[in-house]
Amino acid sequence: MKPKLAFLLFKYFPFGGLQNDFLRIALECQRRGYDIVVYTRSWEGDIPEGFDVRLVRSKGATNHGKARRFVDWVKNALRENPVDGTVGFNRMPGLDVYFAADNCYAEKARTQRSPAYRFGARYRTYADLEEMVFSPSSATEVLLISERQMAGYVNFYNTPKSRLHLLPPGMDTSRKRPGDADEVRETLRRHLGIATDEHVLIQVGSGFITKGLDRSIRAFASLPDMIRKKTRLLVVGKDRPGRFFKLAKKLGVAERVVFLGGRNDVPDLLQASDLMIHPAINEAAGIALLEALANGLPVICTAACGHAPHIQKSQGGKVLPEPFDQPQLNEVLIGLLQGDHLKNLGAHGLAYAEQTDLYSQHQHAADMIEQVMRKKG
């Protein structure tokens, strides 16, 4: 009889970074001989063959209320239907392994919110669930996706470093620059109605607020008229564009900002673009940044991105220091579009992606899960 792993996450949908990591780790564990049970509140898209997906009915008026009910429901379900190990992708108690797709929530609440925020039920719920994972008394092994995360959790919870395991990045090798990149670029730009002499900026990522899309739109609007009229901003990701479209309209650039929604052809869109802009407010990793490097696309990002050190080391773009300064982003964007630096930056990124392990995260995660299972006997 195969050992059984329960994978726990609040939601699955095809275009989320956390969701992609969950799926690839679960598939790798399945390939190694584990039966996979998934507990989630919702599942969008196809279910992989052999996955036992169980939808959790956790009703509530708020997301934190639903989170608490999800935890209670799954706890009872696992008591009635035991498994050999549990792997969580959202914070909750009793996990054998937790994949930390986010930075420390309690630290963010103290540094990015007003003191009053910490008196609300939302904060109390999520901080409580986080503490159950990172407290020194917890036995959960934690998988981290960037060095920036470790300091936050150790400083705030005094989590033993022996339980924190840093993974390499997990970019899919199939998303590297293809051999027919020039043809892909020409075809897609023609399909999108983009002229050969136009510059294309692209921002990729679900969750437009945390990805800093408003910052990108403001920087785009700050471009001199002659440059702006020959530039477009493509926005790719699963989120509600309403408030950002209104901002673009208010700033007079709505006709040059294109919302494409969640897409399966992101590597092709990268080929059609000239520069990735990613001024995130908070980003634990940012796999899109690495995909840009591996496709020869220069990057502007903030130091708040977990994978920003790769942009720095590769010399494949510009990293804006924290705290964020909008005029600085505007200046850097204008400088890159006016100068002749983009090709050189792209070449540096390509070389770095060939020489650096940006790809084995999910195999290393499965290795760690197997180690935990062996310890449990």
TISEKE-487716 format. One record per residue (C-alpha): residue number from 1; residue in three letters; x, y, z. Coordinates in steps of 0.1 Angstrom, whole numbers, plus 5000, padded with zeros to 4 digits. Layout:
BEGIN
[NUM 'ALA' [X Y Z]]
...
//
This chain:
BEGIN
[1 'MET' [5000 5000 5000]]
[2 'LYS' [5014 5034 4990]]
[3 'PRO' [5021 5060 5017]]
[4 'LYS' [4996 5089 5016]]
[5 'LEU' [5003 5126 5017]]
[6 'ALA' [4977 5153 5024]]
[7 'PHE' [4983 5186 5006]]
[8 'LEU' [4964 5215 5022]]
[9 'LEU' [4958 5249 5006]]
[10 'PHE' [4929 5274 5007]]
[11 'LYS' [4924 5278 4969]]
[12 'TYR' [4938 5263 4937]]
[13 'PHE' [4937 5282 4904]]
[14 'PRO' [4960 5278 4874]]
[15 'PHE' [4978 5312 4874]]
[16 'GLY' [4990 5316 4910]]
[17 'GLY' [5026 5313 4921]]
[18 'LEU' [5018 5294 4953]]
[19 'GLN' [4994 5272 4933]]
[20 'ASN' [5020 5264 4907]]
[21 'ASP' [5045 5254 4934]]
[22 'PHE' [5019 5232 4951]]
[23 'LEU' [5011 5214 4919]]
[24 'ARG' [5046 5207 4909]]
[25 'ILE' [5057 5195 4943]]
[26 'ALA' [5026 5173 4946]]
[27 'LEU' [5032 5158 4912]]
[28 'GLU' [5069 5151 4921]]
[29 'CYS' [5058 5134 4953]]
[30 'GLN' [5033 5113 4933]]
[31 'ARG' [5060 5104 4908]]
[32 'ARG' [5081 5091 4938]]
[33 'GLY' [5053 5067 4948]]
[34 'TYR' [5030 5087 4972]]
[35 'ASP' [4992 5088 4970]]
[36 'ILE' [4981 5124 4969]]
[37 'VAL' [4950 5138 4988]]
[38 'VAL' [4942 5175 4984]]
[39 'TYR' [4920 5194 5008]]
[40 'THR' [4910 5228 4994]]
[41 'ARG' [4881 5252 4995]]
[42 'SER' [4880 5255 4957]]
[43 'TRP' [4897 5241 4926]]
[44 'GLU' [4897 5257 4892]]
[45 'GLY' [4910 5238 4861]]
[46 'ASP' [4918 5202 4854]]
[47 'ILE' [4926 5178 4882]]
[48 'PRO' [4957 5157 4876]]
[49 'GLU' [4952 5119 4872]]
[50 'GLY' [4954 5101 4905]]
[51 'PHE' [4948 5132 4927]]
[52 'ASP' [4920 5128 4953]]
[53 'VAL' [4907 5163 4956]]
[54 'ARG' [4883 5169 4985]]
[55 'LEU' [4865 5202 4986]]
[56 'VAL' [4861 5218 5021]]
[57 'ARG' [4830 5236 5029]]
[58 'SER' [4841 5264 5051]]
[59 'LYS' [4815 5291 5049]]
[60 'GLY' [4820 5326 5064]]
[61 'ALA' [4815 5362 5058]]
[62 'THR' [4852 5370 5058]]
[63 'ASN' [4883 5353 5044]]
[64 'HIS' [4899 5349 5079]]
[65 'GLY' [4866 5333 5091]]
[66 'LYS' [4867 5309 5062]]
[67 'ALA' [4904 5301 5070]]
[68 'ARG' [4896 5293 5106]]
[69 'ARG' [4867 5270 5096]]
[70 'PHE' [4889 5253 5069]]
[71 'VAL' [4915 5245 5096]]
[72 'ASP' [4889 5230 5119]]
[73 'TRP' [4872 5210 5091]]
[74 'VAL' [4905 5195 5079]]
[75 'LYS' [4916 5187 5114]]
[76 'ASN' [4884 5166 5119]]
[77 'ALA' [4887 5151 5084]]
[78 'LEU' [4923 5139 5090]]
[79 'ARG' [4913 5124 5123]]
[80 'GLU' [4887 5103 5106]]
[81 'ASN' [4909 5096 5075]]
[82 'PRO' [4945 5095 5087]]
[83 'VAL' [4974 5100 5063]]
[84 'ASP' [5011 5095 5066]]
[85 'GLY' [5021 5131 5063]]
[86 'THR' [5007 5166 5058]]
[87 'VAL' [5021 5194 5036]]
[88 'GLY' [5006 5229 5039]]
[89 'PHE' [5007 5258 5015]]
[90 'ASN' [4988 5281 5039]]
[91 'ARG' [4996 5286 5075]]
[92 'MET' [4978 5262 5099]]
[93 'PRO' [4986 5240 5129]]
[94 'GLY' [4997 5204 5129]]
[95 'LEU' [5016 5204 5096]]
[96 'ASP' [5046 5181 5090]]
[97 'VAL' [5059 5204 5063]]
[98 'TYR' [5050 5240 5055]]
[99 'PHE' [5059 5256 5021]]
[100 'ALA' [5063 5293 5029]]
[101 'ALA' [5052 5311 4998]]
[102 'ASP' [5049 5344 5018]]
[103 'ASN' [5069 5366 5040]]
[104 'CYS' [5063 5369 5078]]
[105 'TYR' [5027 5381 5082]]
[106 'ALA' [5031 5394 5117]]
[107 'GLU' [5062 5414 5107]]
[108 'LYS' [5043 5429 5077]]
[109 'ALA' [5014 5439 5100]]
[110 'ARG' [5038 5458 5123]]
[111 'THR' [5058 5475 5096]]
[112 'GLN' [5033 5482 5069]]
[113 'ARG' [5000 5487 5088]]
[114 'SER' [4988 5510 5115]]
[115 'PRO' [4988 5498 5151]]
[116 'ALA' [4950 5496 5150]]
[117 'TYR' [4952 5469 5124]]
[118 'ARG' [4966 5445 5150]]
[119 'PHE' [4934 5447 5171]]
[120 'GLY' [4912 5433 5144]]
[121 'ALA' [4899 5397 5140]]
[122 'ARG' [4917 5393 5107]]
[123 'TYR' [4951 5400 5123]]
[124 'ARG' [4944 5378 5153]]
[125 'THR' [4934 5349 5131]]
[126 'TYR' [4963 5349 5107]]
[127 'ALA' [4989 5358 5133]]
[128 'ASP' [4976 5329 5155]]
[129 'LEU' [4978 5304 5126]]
[130 'GLU' [5013 5317 5117]]
[131 'GLU' [5025 5313 5152]]
[132 'MET' [5013 5277 5153]]
[133 'VAL' [5037 5270 5124]]
[134 'PHE' [5068 5290 5135]]
[135 'SER' [5067 5289 5173]]
[136 'PRO' [5098 5272 5188]]
[137 'SER' [5073 5246 5203]]
[138 'SER' [5061 5236 5168]]
[139 'ALA' [5076 5205 5151]]
[140 'THR' [5067 5218 5115]]
[141 'GLU' [5096 5218 5090]]
[142 'VAL' [5095 5249 5069]]
[143 'LEU' [5106 5252 5033]]
[144 'LEU' [5116 5288 5024]]
[145 'ILE' [5119 5302 4988]]
[146 'SER' [5142 5332 4995]]
[147 'GLU' [5168 5343 5020]]
[148 'ARG' [5147 5374 5029]]
[149 'GLN' [5121 5352 5046]]
[150 'MET' [5144 5336 5071]]
[151 'ALA' [5153 5368 5089]]
[152 'GLY' [5117 5378 5094]]
[153 'TYR' [5106 5345 5109]]
[154 'VAL' [5136 5341 5131]]
[155 'ASN' [5134 5376 5144]]
[156 'PHE' [5097 5376 5151]]
[157 'TYR' [5091 5340 5164]]
[158 'ASN' [5126 5329 5173]]
[159 'THR' [5121 5299 5151]]
[160 'PRO' [5150 5274 5153]]
[161 'LYS' [5171 5277 5121]]
[162 'SER' [5174 5239 5121]]
[163 'ARG' [5137 5238 5110]]
[164 'LEU' [5141 5264 5082]]
[165 'HIS' [5152 5250 5049]]
[166 'LEU' [5161 5273 5020]]
[167 'LEU' [5152 5259 4986]]
[168 'PRO' [5167 5270 4952]]
[169 'PRO' [5143 5287 4928]]
[170 'GLY' [5118 5265 4909]]
[171 'MET' [5115 5279 4874]]
[172 'ASP' [5102 5254 4848]]
[173 'THR' [5129 5248 4822]]
[174 'SER' [5102 5247 4795]]
[175 'ARG' [5097 5284 4801]]
[176 'LYS' [5133 5294 4790]]
[177 'ARG' [5140 5313 4758]]
[178 'PRO' [5130 5291 4728]]
[179 'GLY' [5151 5286 4697]]
[180 'ASP' [5125 5304 4675]]
[181 'ALA' [5123 5334 4699]]
[182 'ASP' [5126 5360 4671]]
[183 'GLU' [5097 5344 4651]]
[184 'VAL' [5076 5341 4683]]
[185 'ARG' [5082 5378 4690]]
[186 'GLU' [5072 5389 4655]]
[187 'THR' [5041 5368 4653]]
[188 'LEU' [5027 5378 4688]]
[189 'ARG' [5034 5415 4684]]
[190 'ARG' [5016 5414 4650]]
[191 'HIS' [4987 5396 4667]]
[192 'LEU' [4986 5422 4695]]
[193 'GLY' [4988 5451 4670]]
[194 'ILE' [5022 5463 4682]]
[195 'ALA' [5044 5481 4657]]
[196 'THR' [5080 5471 4653]]
[197 'ASP' [5092 5505 4666]]
[198 'GLU' [5071 5503 4698]]
[199 'HIS' [5085 5495 4732]]
[200 'VAL' [5065 5470 4753]]
[201 'LEU' [5066 5469 4791]]
[202 'ILE' [5052 5439 4808]]
[203 'GLN' [5041 5432 4844]]
[204 'VAL' [5033 5396 4854]]
[205 'GLY' [5016 5384 4885]]
[206 'SER' [4983 5378 4902]]
[207 'GLY' [4975 5402 4931]]
[208 'PHE' [4979 5437 4915]]
[209 'ILE' [4981 5456 4948]]
[210 'THR' [5010 5437 4963]]
[211 'LYS' [5027 5436 4929]]
[212 'GLY' [5027 5474 4928]]
[213 'LEU' [5008 5478 4896]]
[214 'ASP' [4997 5513 4905]]
[215 'ARG' [5034 5522 4907]]
[216 'SER' [5040 5508 4872]]
[217 'ILE' [5011 5528 4858]]
[218 'ARG' [5023 5560 4874]]
[219 'ALA' [5058 5554 4861]]
[220 'PHE' [5044 5547 4826]]
[221 'ALA' [5023 5579 4828]]
[222 'SER' [5055 5599 4837]]
[223 'LEU' [5072 5590 4804]]
[224 'PRO' [5078 5620 4780]]
[225 'ASP' [5051 5622 4754]]
[226 'MET' [5073 5610 4725]]
[227 'ILE' [5084 5579 4744]]
[228 'ARG' [5049 5571 4759]]
[229 'LYS' [5032 5573 4725]]
[230 'LYS' [5056 5546 4713]]
[231 'THR' [5053 5524 4744]]
[232 'ARG' [5026 5500 4758]]
[233 'LEU' [5022 5483 4792]]
[234 'LEU' [5009 5447 4792]]
[235 'VAL' [4994 5435 4824]]
[236 'VAL' [4992 5398 4829]]
[237 'GLY' [4976 5381 4859]]
[238 'LYS' [4944 5370 4876]]
[239 'ASP' [4929 5399 4895]]
[240 'ARG' [4903 5426 4892]]
[241 'PRO' [4916 5454 4870]]
[242 'GLY' [4889 5479 4878]]
[243 'ARG' [4907 5504 4901]]
[244 'PHE' [4939 5502 4881]]
[245 'PHE' [4921 5508 4848]]
[246 'LYS' [4905 5539 4865]]
[247 'LEU' [4940 5550 4876]]
[248 'ALA' [4953 5546 4840]]
[249 'LYS' [4923 5566 4827]]
[250 'LYS' [4928 5593 4852]]
[251 'LEU' [4964 5596 4842]]
[252 'GLY' [4955 5597 4805]]
[253 'VAL' [4972 5564 4795]]
[254 'ALA' [4943 5539 4795]]
[255 'GLU' [4945 5533 4758]]
[256 'ARG' [4982 5523 4762]]
[257 'VAL' [4977 5499 4791]]
[258 'VAL' [4964 5464 4781]]
[259 'PHE' [4950 5440 4807]]
[260 'LEU' [4954 5405 4794]]
[261 'GLY' [4942 5385 4824]]
[262 'GLY' [4957 5352 4834]]
[263 'ARG' [4976 5336 4805]]
[264 'ASN' [4992 5303 4797]]
[265 'ASP' [5016 5318 4771]]
[266 'VAL' [5036 5340 4794]]
[267 'PRO' [5070 5330 4778]]
[268 'ASP' [5057 5341 4744]]
[269 'LEU' [5046 5374 4759]]
[270 'LEU' [5080 5379 4774]]
[271 'GLN' [5095 5374 4739]]
[272 'ALA' [5071 5401 4726]]
[273 'SER' [5082 5425 4753]]
[274 'ASP' [5113 5447 4758]]
[275 'LEU' [5113 5452 4796]]
[276 'MET' [5097 5437 4827]]
[277 'ILE' [5086 5461 4854]]
[278 'HIS' [5078 5446 4888]]
[279 'PRO' [5079 5473 4916]]
[280 'ALA' [5063 5450 4942]]
[281 'ILE' [5053 5462 4976]]
[282 'ASN' [5058 5427 4990]]
[283 'GLU' [5070 5396 4971]]
[284 'ALA' [5084 5365 4989]]
[285 'ALA' [5101 5353 4957]]
[286 'GLY' [5089 5364 4922]]
[287 'ILE' [5093 5336 4897]]
[288 'ALA' [5083 5359 4869]]
[289 'LEU' [5116 5378 4874]]
[290 'LEU' [5136 5346 4868]]
[291 'GLU' [5115 5338 4837]]
[292 'ALA' [5124 5372 4824]]
[293 'LEU' [5161 5366 4828]]
[294 'ALA' [5159 5332 4812]]
[295 'ASN' [5142 5348 4782]]
[296 'GLY' [5166 5376 4778]]
[297 'LEU' [5142 5403 4791]]
[298 'PRO' [5157 5430 4813]]
[299 'VAL' [5139 5436 4847]]
[300 'ILE' [5132 5466 4869]]
[301 'CYS' [5121 5454 4904]]
[302 'THR' [5122 5465 4940]]
[303 'ALA' [5144 5451 4967]]
[304 'ALA' [5112 5439 4984]]
[305 'CYS' [5112 5409 4959]]
[306 'GLY' [5128 5377 4973]]
[307 'HIS' [5144 5370 4939]]
[308 'ALA' [5158 5406 4936]]
[309 'PRO' [5193 5393 4944]]
[310 'HIS' [5193 5373 4912]]
[311 'ILE' [5186 5404 4892]]
[312 'GLN' [5215 5421 4910]]
[313 'LYS' [5239 5392 4906]]
[314 'SER' [5230 5387 4869]]
[315 'GLN' [5234 5424 4860]]
[316 'GLY' [5202 5417 4840]]
[317 'GLY' [5183 5447 4853]]
[318 'LYS' [5178 5473 4879]]
[319 'VAL' [5169 5468 4916]]
[320 'LEU' [5153 5498 4934]]
[321 'PRO' [5162 5501 4971]]
[322 'GLU' [5137 5502 4999]]
[323 'PRO' [5119 5523 5010]]
[324 'PHE' [5103 5527 4976]]
[325 'ASP' [5105 5561 4958]]
[326 'GLN' [5082 5567 4929]]
[327 'PRO' [5103 5594 4912]]
[328 'GLN' [5133 5570 4913]]
[329 'LEU' [5113 5543 4894]]
[330 'ASN' [5101 5570 4869]]
[331 'GLU' [5137 5581 4863]]
[332 'VAL' [5151 5545 4859]]
[333 'LEU' [5123 5536 4835]]
[334 'ILE' [5129 5567 4813]]
[335 'GLY' [5167 5560 4814]]
[336 'LEU' [5164 5525 4801]]
[337 'LEU' [5139 5533 4774]]
[338 'GLN' [5160 5563 4762]]
[339 'GLY' [5193 5546 4763]]
[340 'ASP' [5208 5516 4745]]
[341 'HIS' [5211 5493 4775]]
[342 'LEU' [5183 5468 4771]]
[343 'LYS' [5201 5444 4748]]
[344 'ASN' [5232 5442 4771]]
[345 'LEU' [5210 5437 4801]]
[346 'GLY' [5191 5409 4784]]
[347 'ALA' [5223 5392 4773]]
[348 'HIS' [5236 5392 4809]]
[349 'GLY' [5203 5377 4822]]
[350 'LEU' [5204 5349 4796]]
[351 'ALA' [5240 5340 4805]]
[352 'TYR' [5231 5340 4842]]
[353 'ALA' [5201 5317 4837]]
[354 'GLU' [5224 5292 4819]]
[355 'GLN' [5250 5291 4846]]
[356 'THR' [5228 5292 4878]]
[357 'ASP' [5204 5266 4893]]
[358 'LEU' [5171 5284 4890]]
[359 'TYR' [5151 5252 4884]]
[360 'SER' [5153 5225 4911]]
[361 'GLN' [5131 5238 4939]]
[362 'HIS' [5104 5213 4936]]
[363 'GLN' [5128 5183 4935]]
[364 'HIS' [5145 5196 4966]]
[365 'ALA' [5111 5202 4983]]
[366 'ALA' [5101 5166 4976]]
[367 'ASP' [5135 5154 4990]]
[368 'MET' [5127 5173 5022]]
[369 'ILE' [5092 5158 5024]]
[370 'GLU' [5107 5123 5021]]
[371 'GLN' [5132 5130 5048]]
[372 'VAL' [5104 5141 5072]]
[373 'MET' [5084 5109 5062]]
[374 'ARG' [5114 5087 5070]]
[375 'LYS' [5118 5104 5104]]
[376 'LYS' [5082 5096 5111]]
[377 'GLY' [5088 5060 5102]]
//
